[in-house]
Structures are given as C-alpha cells and as structure tokens.
Amino acid sequence: MNTTWRVERWCVFELALPGMYDAPENRGARVVFRKGDRVVVAAAFGVSGGTPRIRFMPDEEGEWSYEVTGVPAGGEPACGSLLCTAPAAGNKGPVRVSGERSFAYADGTPYYPFGTTCLHGLRRENAAHTVASLTQSPFNKVRISVGLSAAEPELQALEEAIAALMQKGIEAELLLDIEDRDQGGIARKQRTGREGGPESGQRDGWTPDGGPEPVEQAGSTPEGGPELRQRDEWTPDGGLEPGERDRRLEQLAARFAAYRNVWWALRPGDQGRNGCSRSWRERERLLRIIRENDPYGHLLTIHSDEPLTDFGDRAITHVSLRSGDPSQTSAYAQLHGKPVILDECGCEGNAPAREASLPGEEMVSRIWTAVCRGGYAGHGEMLLPGAKEDAAYEEPGGLTGRSEDDSLTYAARIGAASPAQSEESAASRAEAPNPGAEGEAAAPGCIAAPSRGNTCWHTHGGAVRGEASARIAFLRGILEAAPTGLRYMPEFYDAATIGMDGVYYLQYFGIHRFPYRQFELPEGRYAVDIVDTWNMTVLTLPVLYEGSMRIELPSQPYYALRIRSTAAREGALQGAAISEKDREALRQRAEENDNFIRPAKRMGAIGTEGAR
C-alpha cells in the first residue's frame, strides 16, 4: 500500500504498523525514510495492548518516501510517501548547540535557556495544571524525571504534555532515571548519607533533586590542575536486568525523539552508595543507545553534581550541573569547551535543606551571575505551604527592606527620569494576572498559588508561587533584546560581564554595592542604563558617554549596568541622536539636583567624567 501524507517541517509524523509486525521476530522493526541521498531510520516502539508505531520528524521540506523493514516471510512491505510542508509561525525547529557557549533553534534563531525543574509535574494527576502554569511563566524549558518502567498511562500523559508544550515553544528535558524504583514509573530517590545508609532525621527528597548533598572533594593531577573524572558512580536500577533496561531505554528514545522540543539527560544515582558503580564505558553505551534511537540529534547531556565530570564524549552536547556557585560558570565553560547550564543551582523555598531554602533574591542573583559569566542557570522552587512562608513572600523587596523607592531616590539624585518612565519599566515586564486558588491573590508577576497540600513546584508541579519567576522574565527580556554573539569578558575581573567590544556590555554586581564604576571603552558614544534586577526597572541616564567614563551607581545590591553603543543602535535608542541643545538641557536638569556629583571642578579628577 502506498499512501502520501502531509506533515509540517519539524512536526511529528506517526505511523501505526500493520498487525503482522506484532510477531516477536519483528519487534525490532524500523522504518527507513529517504529524500534524495538522505536516509533517516526511525525505530518502532510498542504501546501496551496496542499496535506498534513509529514516529518521524521530517527536517527538510519536500517529498519523503518510506519503507518498513522486518517483514515476515510472504508479507508485503508497508511503504508510502509524505510531503513535508513549510513550518508554521512559531515553529523554529529543535534547539541545537551554536558554538562553544550558545544555543540556537534549527532555523537560526538564538535560544537562551531559562529553565525550571518540575520532576513529577507532568504525571497524569498534575499535568494539566503544570502545563497551564508553564505557558504563563517565563520558562522556555522544563526538566522532568522519567523512569524506564513508566506505566503506559503515565507515558501517554507525558506525550500529551510534551505535545502541548511544543505548541507553546517550551522545551522538555527528560531526565532518564536509570534507577527507576517508583511504582508509578517516575523516579523516586531516598536521601542517603556518605556511608550509604539513610541519614537519621532526614526525609526523602529535601535536596533539589532528591539525592544527597554534593560531594565536596574534587580530584587533581600531580601538577595541581583539575582532573577530569573518567568514572561516575550510579545506584542500582531497581531490579531491571541489563537487557531489559536497555530495551526500555531504546523504546523510550524511539517514542519521544520525534518531538522537536525534547532534550535528553542521563541522571546518575546517588554517588558512592553501597559501593555500587558503573564504569564510564557503560555510560558510553547508554549514550549510544539514545543516539541510535534518536536520528535527529536532540540535545543530550549527563546531569552531574561534580564539575570535573568528563563531558568530552562527542554524544554529549552540553554541560548540565548541580551547583550552588554560579561564579564558577565561566571556569566550567572554559574547562569543558561546551555550553554550561547550572540546571540545579538551588531553590527558592522554605524546605529544611540549605539549597532548598533560598530567598527569592538569592535565586534570581544566581541566575543573573551565571548568565553574566557566559552560561545559564535554572530555576527551582520548593515553597511548602505554611503561614510563615506566605507572610515572607507577601511583598516584593520584603526580605531585604529594599523597594522601588530606592530606585526613585537614585533617579532623583542623578536627575534622570524615574524608572517608571524608562523603556523597560515595571509596567512593561511580564505579567501573570490569574488569581490564586481558594481566593488567594498571587504575588505580583507570579503564577497563582495552588490549593493547600503537601506539594511544591520542584517535585509535584502545579503552580509557581515564588517571587523569582517574574524577575527571571525581566532578565529574559533583557537578554533576548541584546545583540547576538555576546561573550564572557574576563577583563572586567571584579564584576560578571558579558558583551561585545564597542557595542554592548551587561555587567551584574550581585551582593556588591558599588558606588560607581569606571570604564575605558572603544571610541564612540554610549547610552547607559542602571538596571534594578529585583524591582525590575531600567533607568536610562540622561547623558551619553564616551571614552573614559565614570558612572555613578545607587550603592545597592542586585543591580546591573547596561552600556550600549549609539552607533550600533542608531534609530532604536530614544535620545541617541538628540541635538546638542537638547543634550545641554538634559545636563542642566541633572545638575540642578543637589545630589548630582559634579565634574572635575569640584571633585578633582572624579565626577561625571566621560559624559557628553
């Protein structure tokens, strides 16, 4: 039988195989797709109680032919053709690595991963609520834990959720838990101590990934340099025989590989438990199984809490780490030569563990630091229901005693327009206006609070409740508005900086309260923005700078500085082409403020040097 189908580029073509492929000798059936000289082989996967199927993601427009292999003696091969049409609006294709530090969609559009972890949020009972929350959030990637013996209803729910996320442009990273001991099929770990037994007084799952605290000891070479570890310890796989485990991994990869928004991550178990370990050679084999059953080359990594893990295997596309120290992101990127994502850098929350009880400011600061160190970091939230937590997260800025008034005070001091009048004011940031459950009001810019129960976003999904998500939306907007090709700039050794020489600079100060910053930039004129990362305001200074410049700052934590060349942004920046008369009027207005710091006549060599 020869049938022609139509399918959009980078979308899913699904084919149910005829009944004769149910025979044991044909369970390894594959479908060969051809277009010109190109050949793509898609493996079949079984559906419990149903007909075997294959899924294919055409990545090139035009006509493809296909033929099913593994036909019993006397049977006729199933064959046909499909017409791949142009992608619809919003369909940019799968995400790929672009260079040593970046990502991009298949159509060339830059991709900046702003992910979150929601281990069990796409299980059947949670999926609808979690997907609804993700579509209203700033996150363009979600990490989900999947066990190898997941039951068919759970896999079907996961498929539906991944398809829904794909339509919304949200990537889904599948954490393939090799241990797989949970009866429901989604992995569940038990917190363990250094000696392998459960720690007394501890409860399951209080660390961000439900595993142990990270091992602090790192290896070194005799010369004192870092040693890339060639072996990693893994925990037992919950009773699956090696052959059965490999077969289930093959089936899982074949089932989900055709979704353009899927990423893969092997998730090692608790390191060192019971002395059980798997060699690097076995890990290579697991990576190979995924690659052989994913002909599209989706992003693939190993999630590790050891920065010195060897990520050099060619199958590994990027580095995924669990680390609470984003200041080392640039060092990790230099060490491994691949993009770095701190997928678990801690959780905004109130859980009884150090990295699961961060205030929102620290969560946001870690993500800003990773970005301005040339990498990325993921969001985590473990806010457990309770009156104390609700009170703590009631007002923005409540944990530091700082609010938008500080930005207004600084604006008055330098004579600039208030942040509310700037191009990226609080009024223009991402909003999520849906009300909270049970009549509760959600925090500004946050997703509605869930109904009461012993749940949190990191493990159960449902709804994002913390303050960090709105601030992450603000950062994402800044980064996506920046020119492409930014690099980490180690020459600014005392503040994390990314930029492009003579064009763009984004510098983050974290907890440091600098009173001013001095720069010596290439020839040209520059517009300067003071960014309050917590209150989500951008204050554009009223003068343009050039050459050697000194920029006054509000001496508050969690601020950033953005410097943009007017030549590179001609016509895009309001005030970039202002007349000399208007520029002088702006300067006079600024100097009329009593707190304005004068130039060299009153302050010697310091002041607003560099402003024009």
Summary of the structure (lengths in Angstrom):
residues: 612
radius of gyration: 26.6
end to end distance: 75.3
largest distance: 97.8
contacts: 2021
relative contact order: 0.09
helix: 25%
strand: 25%
